[in-house]
Amino acid sequence: MKKWVFWLVILILIGVEVVEAPSRKNILINITKEQIYEGNLVLVNKEHAVHSQGVKSDVVNLFQHKELVQGYSVLNNTIRLSESVAQQFVSMISAAREDGVRHFMISSGYRDASEQRKLYREKGADYALPAGHSEHNLGLSLDIGSTEEEMSQAPEGKWLEQHASEYGFVLRYPKDKAAITGIQYEPWHFRYVGLPHSMIMQENDFTLEQYLEYLRENKTLSADVNGKNYEIAYYPVGKKTAVQVPANRHYEISGNNVDGVIVTVLP
C-alpha cells in the first residue's frame, strides 16, 4: 500500500475531513482553524475583523527603505506597508512609467489600531471603518494618489483602474458597490490580492465580497491568465480538516476570514 493511501485511511478513521484538490498527484496537509484568518484574500469589513495572524509580518517603514520608494513619492516619513506588497507596487508603477504615467504617491498604508481610531473619528462611517475592521490594519492596502490632480480625474487613477489587476491589485471600493462593501467610492484605495484573483475580479466586476461568495458557491475554478493556468478551490474548515494539494506544483493557501480557505495551484 502506498504511504499516502495509508495516511488517507488513517485520517478518515479518526474523523478528519479530507477534501481533494484538483490535481493528479497529491499530498495531504492539515488545515488549522487559524489559517482561516491569514493570507492575501482575507475579507475585512464591518462584519469581519482583522485577526492578529492576518497582519502581514513584513510591514516596514517605506521612508527607511529607499529601494522600495522608486519612481513615486510618499506623503510623509511614517508610511508603512508590507514589503512584498511594496515590491509589487514598484513593479506596477514601473510599467505605468513606460506608458508615460509617472506622478504616483502613496498617502497611506498600514495603520495600527490607534491610527485607525483617529481616522474613524475624523472621516465617519461612510469613508472609514472602526479600528480592527479596516484593510489598512492588514498591511495589504494602500491609498494611492497623484501629485498632479484628484485620482478620479488623474491619469494615474485611470491607468490603475485599467491595469492594476495585472499586478495583483484591485480597486477595493469601486463605483456603485457601496451597498456591498459598506464604503463609498474611493478611487485611491487599492488592495493586494495577488494573481490570478485580481484578474478574475476585474473581468467579472467582483468586489472581494462577491468573489469570495462566488468561490464558496462554486467550490472550484480554473483560470487562464497571461497564458498560464491556475486552479482555485475553496474548502470549508472544521475542527479537523485535511486537504490534498499537488506534490509537483507550487500552491498558495489563504483564508477568507470567515469560514474556510482558498487553495490556489500556481502554473
BAVEXTI-220036 format. One record per residue (C-alpha): residue number from 1; x, y, z; residue in three letters. Coordinates in steps of 0.2 Angstrom, whole numbers, plus 2048, in hexadecimal, padded with zeros to 3 digits. Example, Ala and Ser with C-alpha at 12.3 -4.5 7.8 and 13.67 -1.06 7.14 Angstrom:
REM residues 2
[selo 1,[83E,7EA,827],"ALA"] [selo 2,[844,7FB,824],"SER"] 
***
This chain:
REM residues 267
[selo 1,[800,800,800],"MET"] [selo 2,[807,811,7FB],"LYS"] [selo 3,[80B,81C,80A],"LYS"] [selo 4,[7FF,82A,806],"TRP"] [selo 5,[7F1,81E,804],"VAL"] [selo 6,[7F5,817,815],"PHE"] [selo 7,[7F4,828,81D],"TRP"] [selo 8,[7E4,82C,814],"LEU"] [selo 9,[7DC,81D,81C],"VAL"] [selo 10,[7E2,822,82D],"ILE"] [selo 11,[7DC,834,82B],"LEU"] [selo 12,[7CB,82D,826],"ILE"] [selo 13,[7CA,821,835],"LEU"] [selo 14,[7CE,82E,842],"ILE"] [selo 15,[7C1,83A,83B],"GLY"] [selo 16,[7CB,847,831],"VAL"] [selo 17,[7C2,84F,823],"GLU"] [selo 18,[7CC,84C,813],"VAL"] [selo 19,[7C9,857,804],"VAL"] [selo 20,[7D1,853,7F3],"GLU"] [selo 21,[7D9,861,7E9],"ALA"] [selo 22,[7D8,860,7D6],"PRO"] [selo 23,[7E9,858,7D2],"SER"] [selo 24,[7EF,846,7CD],"ARG"] [selo 25,[7FD,844,7D9],"LYS"] [selo 26,[7F9,84B,7EB],"ASN"] [selo 27,[7FF,84B,7FC],"ILE"] [selo 28,[7F5,84E,80C],"LEU"] [selo 29,[7F7,85D,817],"ILE"] [selo 30,[7ED,862,827],"ASN"] [selo 31,[7E4,873,827],"ILE"] [selo 32,[7E3,87B,838],"THR"] [selo 33,[7D5,887,83D],"LYS"] [selo 34,[7E2,895,83E],"GLU"] [selo 35,[7E5,894,82B],"GLN"] [selo 36,[7D4,89B,828],"ILE"] [selo 37,[7DA,8AC,82E],"TYR"] [selo 38,[7EA,8AE,824],"GLU"] [selo 39,[7EF,8B1,812],"GLY"] [selo 40,[7EC,8BD,804],"ASN"] [selo 41,[7DA,8B9,802],"LEU"] [selo 42,[7D4,8BC,814],"VAL"] [selo 43,[7C4,8C6,814],"LEU"] [selo 44,[7C4,8D5,820],"VAL"] [selo 45,[7B5,8E0,821],"ASN"] [selo 46,[7A8,8E5,82E],"LYS"] [selo 47,[7A3,8D3,831],"GLU"] [selo 48,[7B4,8CB,831],"HIS"] [selo 49,[7C2,8D2,83C],"ALA"] [selo 50,[7D4,8D0,839],"VAL"] [selo 51,[7DC,8C2,843],"HIS"] [selo 52,[7EE,8C4,84A],"SER"] [selo 53,[7F4,8B6,83E],"GLN"] [selo 54,[7ED,8BF,82F],"GLY"] [selo 55,[7F9,8CE,831],"VAL"] [selo 56,[807,8CD,825],"LYS"] [selo 57,[817,8C9,82E],"SER"] [selo 58,[822,8D2,822],"ASP"] [selo 59,[81B,8E4,825],"VAL"] [selo 60,[829,8F1,823],"VAL"] [selo 61,[82B,904,823],"ASN"] [selo 62,[82D,908,811],"LEU"] [selo 63,[837,918,815],"PHE"] [selo 64,[844,90D,81D],"GLN"] [selo 65,[845,902,80E],"HIS"] [selo 66,[84A,90C,7FF],"LYS"] [selo 67,[84B,8FD,7F3],"GLU"] [selo 68,[838,8FC,7F5],"LEU"] [selo 69,[834,90E,7F1],"VAL"] [selo 70,[839,90F,7DF],"GLN"] [selo 71,[830,919,7D2],"GLY"] [selo 72,[823,920,7DE],"TYR"] [selo 73,[822,92A,7EE],"SER"] [selo 74,[81B,928,7FF],"VAL"] [selo 75,[810,934,809],"LEU"] [selo 76,[81B,934,818],"ASN"] [selo 77,[828,92A,821],"ASN"] [selo 78,[81C,91F,82B],"THR"] [selo 79,[814,915,81C],"ILE"] [selo 80,[815,903,820],"ARG"] [selo 81,[811,8F4,814],"LEU"] [selo 82,[814,8E2,812],"SER"] [selo 83,[825,8E0,80A],"GLU"] [selo 84,[81F,8D3,7FD],"SER"] [selo 85,[810,8DE,7F9],"VAL"] [selo 86,[81C,8ED,7F7],"ALA"] [selo 87,[827,8E3,7EB],"GLN"] [selo 88,[818,8DF,7E0],"GLN"] [selo 89,[813,8F1,7E0],"PHE"] [selo 90,[824,8F6,7DA],"VAL"] [selo 91,[822,8EA,7CC],"SER"] [selo 92,[811,8F1,7C8],"MET"] [selo 93,[815,903,7C7],"ILE"] [selo 94,[825,8FF,7BD],"SER"] [selo 95,[819,8F8,7AF],"ALA"] [selo 96,[80F,908,7B1],"ALA"] [selo 97,[81E,913,7AE],"ARG"] [selo 98,[821,90A,79E],"GLU"] [selo 99,[810,910,799],"ASP"] [selo 100,[814,921,79E],"GLY"] [selo 101,[80B,921,7AE],"VAL"] [selo 102,[817,926,7BC],"ARG"] [selo 103,[810,931,7CA],"HIS"] [selo 104,[80B,924,7D7],"PHE"] [selo 105,[80B,927,7EA],"MET"] [selo 106,[807,91B,7F8],"ILE"] [selo 107,[7FD,925,805],"SER"] [selo 108,[7F9,917,811],"SER"] [selo 109,[7FD,905,814],"GLY"] [selo 110,[7FD,8FB,824],"TYR"] [selo 111,[7F5,902,833],"ARG"] [selo 112,[7F5,8FC,845],"ASP"] [selo 113,[7E5,8FC,850],"ALA"] [selo 114,[7E8,90E,857],"SER"] [selo 115,[7EB,915,846],"GLU"] [selo 116,[7DB,90D,83F],"GLN"] [selo 117,[7D1,913,84E],"ARG"] [selo 118,[7D6,925,84B],"LYS"] [selo 119,[7D2,924,838],"LEU"] [selo 120,[7C1,91D,83C],"TYR"] [selo 121,[7BD,92B,847],"ARG"] [selo 122,[7C2,938,83A],"GLU"] [selo 123,[7BA,930,82A],"LYS"] [selo 124,[7AB,927,831],"GLY"] [selo 125,[7A3,916,82D],"ALA"] [selo 126,[7A1,91A,81A],"ASP"] [selo 127,[7B3,91C,816],"TYR"] [selo 128,[7BC,912,824],"ALA"] [selo 129,[7BA,903,82F],"LEU"] [selo 130,[7BC,900,841],"PRO"] [selo 131,[7CD,8FA,848],"ALA"] [selo 132,[7CF,8E8,844],"GLY"] [selo 133,[7C3,8E8,836],"HIS"] [selo 134,[7CE,8F1,829],"SER"] [selo 135,[7D8,8E9,81B],"GLU"] [selo 136,[7E6,8F6,820],"HIS"] [selo 137,[7E8,8EC,830],"ASN"] [selo 138,[7EE,8DD,825],"LEU"] [selo 139,[7FD,8E5,81C],"GLY"] [selo 140,[7F5,8E0,80B],"LEU"] [selo 141,[7EC,8F0,807],"SER"] [selo 142,[7F3,901,802],"LEU"] [selo 143,[7EC,912,7FD],"ASP"] [selo 144,[7F3,917,7EC],"ILE"] [selo 145,[7F3,929,7E6],"GLY"] [selo 146,[7F9,934,7D9],"SER"] [selo 147,[804,943,7DC],"THR"] [selo 148,[7FC,94C,7CD],"GLU"] [selo 149,[7E9,94B,7D0],"GLU"] [selo 150,[7DA,941,7D8],"GLU"] [selo 151,[7DB,92E,7D5],"MET"] [selo 152,[7CA,92E,7CE],"SER"] [selo 153,[7D0,939,7C0],"GLN"] [selo 154,[7E3,935,7C0],"ALA"] [selo 155,[7EC,92B,7B3],"PRO"] [selo 156,[7F3,921,7C1],"GLU"] [selo 157,[7E2,91C,7C7],"GLY"] [selo 158,[7DB,918,7B6],"LYS"] [selo 159,[7EB,90D,7B2],"TRP"] [selo 160,[7E9,903,7C2],"LEU"] [selo 161,[7D7,900,7BF],"GLU"] [selo 162,[7DC,8F8,7AF],"GLN"] [selo 163,[7EC,8EF,7B4],"HIS"] [selo 164,[7ED,8ED,7C6],"ALA"] [selo 165,[7E6,8DB,7C5],"SER"] [selo 166,[7F4,8D6,7BA],"GLU"] [selo 167,[7FF,8D8,7C9],"TYR"] [selo 168,[7F4,8D0,7D7],"GLY"] [selo 169,[7EC,8E0,7DD],"PHE"] [selo 170,[7D9,8E4,7DC],"VAL"] [selo 171,[7CF,8F4,7DF],"LEU"] [selo 172,[7C7,8EF,7EF],"ARG"] [selo 173,[7B9,8FB,7F0],"TYR"] [selo 174,[7B3,8FE,7DE],"PRO"] [selo 175,[7A4,908,7D8],"LYS"] [selo 176,[792,902,7DB],"ASP"] [selo 177,[798,8F5,7E7],"LYS"] [selo 178,[796,8FE,7F8],"ALA"] [selo 179,[787,8F3,7FC],"ALA"] [selo 180,[793,8E4,7FB],"ILE"] [selo 181,[7A3,8EB,803],"THR"] [selo 182,[79B,8F7,80F],"GLY"] [selo 183,[7A7,904,809],"ILE"] [selo 184,[7A4,912,7FC],"GLN"] [selo 185,[7AE,913,7EC],"TYR"] [selo 186,[7C1,916,7F0],"GLU"] [selo 187,[7CB,917,7E0],"PRO"] [selo 188,[7DB,917,7EA],"TRP"] [selo 189,[7D9,908,7F5],"HIS"] [selo 190,[7E1,8F8,7EE],"PHE"] [selo 191,[7E3,8E7,7F5],"ARG"] [selo 192,[7EF,8D9,7F1],"TYR"] [selo 193,[7E7,8C8,7EE],"VAL"] [selo 194,[7F4,8C1,7E2],"GLY"] [selo 195,[7F2,8B8,7D2],"LEU"] [selo 196,[7E7,8B1,7CB],"PRO"] [selo 197,[7DA,8B7,7D7],"HIS"] [selo 198,[7DC,8C9,7D2],"SER"] [selo 199,[7DA,8C5,7C0],"MET"] [selo 200,[7CA,8BA,7C3],"ILE"] [selo 201,[7C3,8C8,7CE],"MET"] [selo 202,[7C6,8D5,7C0],"GLN"] [selo 203,[7BF,8CB,7B2],"GLU"] [selo 204,[7AF,8C7,7BC],"ASN"] [selo 205,[7AD,8D8,7C5],"ASP"] [selo 206,[7AE,8CF,7D6],"PHE"] [selo 207,[7B2,8D8,7E6],"THR"] [selo 208,[7BB,8CD,7F2],"LEU"] [selo 209,[7AB,8C9,7FB],"GLU"] [selo 210,[7A3,8C3,7EB],"GLN"] [selo 211,[7B2,8B9,7E5],"TYR"] [selo 212,[7B4,8AF,7F6],"LEU"] [selo 213,[7A1,8AB,7F5],"GLU"] [selo 214,[7A3,8A6,7E3],"TYR"] [selo 215,[7B1,89A,7E8],"LEU"] [selo 216,[7A6,893,7F7],"ARG"] [selo 217,[798,88F,7EB],"GLU"] [selo 218,[7A2,888,7DD],"ASN"] [selo 219,[7B0,87F,7E7],"LYS"] [selo 220,[7BC,87E,7D9],"THR"] [selo 221,[7C2,889,7CB],"LEU"] [selo 222,[7CF,888,7BD],"SER"] [selo 223,[7D6,898,7B6],"ALA"] [selo 224,[7E2,89C,7A8],"ASP"] [selo 225,[7EB,8AC,7AB],"VAL"] [selo 226,[7F9,8B2,79F],"ASN"] [selo 227,[7FA,8A0,797],"GLY"] [selo 228,[7FC,898,7A8],"LYS"] [selo 229,[7EF,88C,7B0],"ASN"] [selo 230,[7EA,88E,7C3],"TYR"] [selo 231,[7DF,882,7CC],"GLU"] [selo 232,[7D5,88A,7DB],"ILE"] [selo 233,[7CB,881,7E8],"ALA"] [selo 234,[7C2,886,7F8],"TYR"] [selo 235,[7C1,87A,807],"TYR"] [selo 236,[7B6,87D,816],"PRO"] [selo 237,[7C1,87A,826],"VAL"] [selo 238,[7BB,870,835],"GLY"] [selo 239,[7C3,86A,845],"LYS"] [selo 240,[7CD,85D,83B],"LYS"] [selo 241,[7D0,861,828],"THR"] [selo 242,[7DD,85A,81D],"ALA"] [selo 243,[7DE,85E,80A],"VAL"] [selo 244,[7E7,856,7FC],"GLN"] [selo 245,[7F3,862,7F3],"VAL"] [selo 246,[7FE,85E,7E4],"PRO"] [selo 247,[80F,856,7E8],"ALA"] [selo 248,[817,85D,7D8],"ASN"] [selo 249,[810,86F,7D6],"ARG"] [selo 250,[812,87E,7E1],"HIS"] [selo 251,[802,884,7EA],"TYR"] [selo 252,[7FC,892,7F6],"GLU"] [selo 253,[7F0,891,804],"ILE"] [selo 254,[7E6,8A0,80A],"SER"] [selo 255,[7D8,8A0,816],"GLY"] [selo 256,[7C8,8AA,813],"ASN"] [selo 257,[7C6,8B1,825],"ASN"] [selo 258,[7B5,8A9,826],"VAL"] [selo 259,[7B4,896,825],"ASP"] [selo 260,[7C1,88E,819],"GLY"] [selo 261,[7D0,88F,80F],"VAL"] [selo 262,[7D4,891,7FC],"ILE"] [selo 263,[7E2,886,7F5],"VAL"] [selo 264,[7E9,88E,7E5],"THR"] [selo 265,[7F4,882,7DA],"VAL"] [selo 266,[801,88C,7D1],"LEU"] [selo 267,[807,889,7BF],"PRO"] 
***
